[in-house]
Amino acid sequence: MLDQEFFYKLLYFTKDFSQIENQLKECCAYCKVIKLERSHHCRRCKRCYLKMDHHCVILNSCVGYGNYKLYLVFLFYTTLMLLFAIITLFEGLRFYYVIFGLASFAFKFYVFGFVFVCVTFCAIGELFLFHIGYYNSFIIFLL
């Protein structure tokens, strides 16, 4: 006989009574729930996730079946925001170069900010393109 907590965890992941007997053989060693195909246990969250991609430190949660689309949207809008910041900082660089020259503190500050935003844009943009290209999930992103 199954205890009540295990049974509710079982229903949370399967939601189908006909599959319960077949799946009782494979349980997660850490959280003691039924391990479905393509589910993995996250040690930080202490939980099993279906189609787990990775644990995102920025979002402080696992990216998997339930929130992968939201993760792609987050990466897309972050890349777009950084592109806007690059354009804005470039205009600021031109302005401070014309008005104050190369030796001013404001110009050096804008150069530092511009380089920082460009490096961040390259990193986040590459991550976004990796997820779009590797998983072929651009169609999921558009839905």
N, C-alpha and C positions, 0 to 999 in steps of 0.2 A: 504494500500500500504506500502511496506517495504522501509525503507530508504536505501541508497546505501551502507553505511558502514556495516550495519547489514546484508544485502544481501551477501556481499563479505565474511563476517565471516561465514555466513551460508554455502556458497559454499565451503569454506576452510575445514569445518568439514564434510560435507555430500558428496559432489561431485556427488549427484544423485538428479535430479529434482523430481523424483516420491516420494521421501521421505520427501520433504519439508513441505507439508501440514500436515502430521502426526506428525512431530517433532516440529512444531511451538508452541505447547502447553507447552513443557518443555524447558525452557530457564534458563541459569545460572543467579542467582540473582546478581552476582558481575560483570561479564564482558558482560552480555547480548548476549551471543551466544547460539546456540542450544546445549542442554546438551544431548549427545548421551548416550547409555548404557555404563556403566563402565567408564564414564569420571568424573573427579573430578577437582575442582578448587583449584589452589595453590595460597595462599595469598601472598607468597613472590614473585612469578613470575608474579602474577596478570594475570593469564591465565588458561584456562581449558586444561587438558591433558587427552588423551584417555588411559585407563588402567594405570593410574598413580599409581606408587608403593610408592614413597616417594620423598621428596625434599632433594637432596644430597648437603650438605654444602661444601664438598670437590670439587665437580664439579661445584657448583653454578648453578645447573639446576635441573629440575625434571626428575626422571627416570620413563619412561613410555613406551608406545608402540613403539615409534620411536627410542629410544636409550637404551632399556633394554639389548640387545645383547652387545652393546659397554660397558655398565656398568659391565656385567659379564666378558668380556675380560679384562677390567681394573682391576677388583678384582683378576682374575687369574694371570695376569702378576705381579701385586703387591705382591701377595703371593709368586710367584716364585722368585722375586727379593729379598724378605726378607729371603727366604730360602737360597739363595746364600750368602746373607750378614751374616747369622748365621754361615754357613760353613767357610766363610772367617775370621770372627771374632774369631771363635773357634781355627783356625790355628794360629792366632795372639796371642791368650791367651796362647797356648802351647809354642810358641816361646819366649814370654816375661817371662813366668814362668821359663823356662829352663835357659835363659840368665841372667835375672836380679833378679828373685825371687819374693816373695809375697809383699815385702815392696816397690817396685818401683812404681813411679807415672804412668809409661806407663802401667803396669799391672792393676792398679786400673782403669785407663781410659778405657782399653779394657774390664774389667769386667762390668763397667757401660754401655758401648755401647752394650755389649753382652746381658745383662739383658733387656735393652731397646728394642733392636731389637727382642728378644724372646717374650716379651709381645706384641709388635706390630704385630708380626707374628701370635700369637694366636688370637688376636682380628680380624685381617683382614681375616685370614684363616677360622675362625668360621663364619664370615659374608659371605664369599664365599660359604662355605659348606651349610649354611642356605639357601641361594638363590638357590643353585643347588638342595638341597633336598626338600625344601618346595614347590617350584614351578615346580619341575620336568622339568626343562628347560635345562638340559644338552644337549638334542638333539638340541635345538635352539642355544646353545653355540657352538656346533660343525659345524653347517651349515655355 
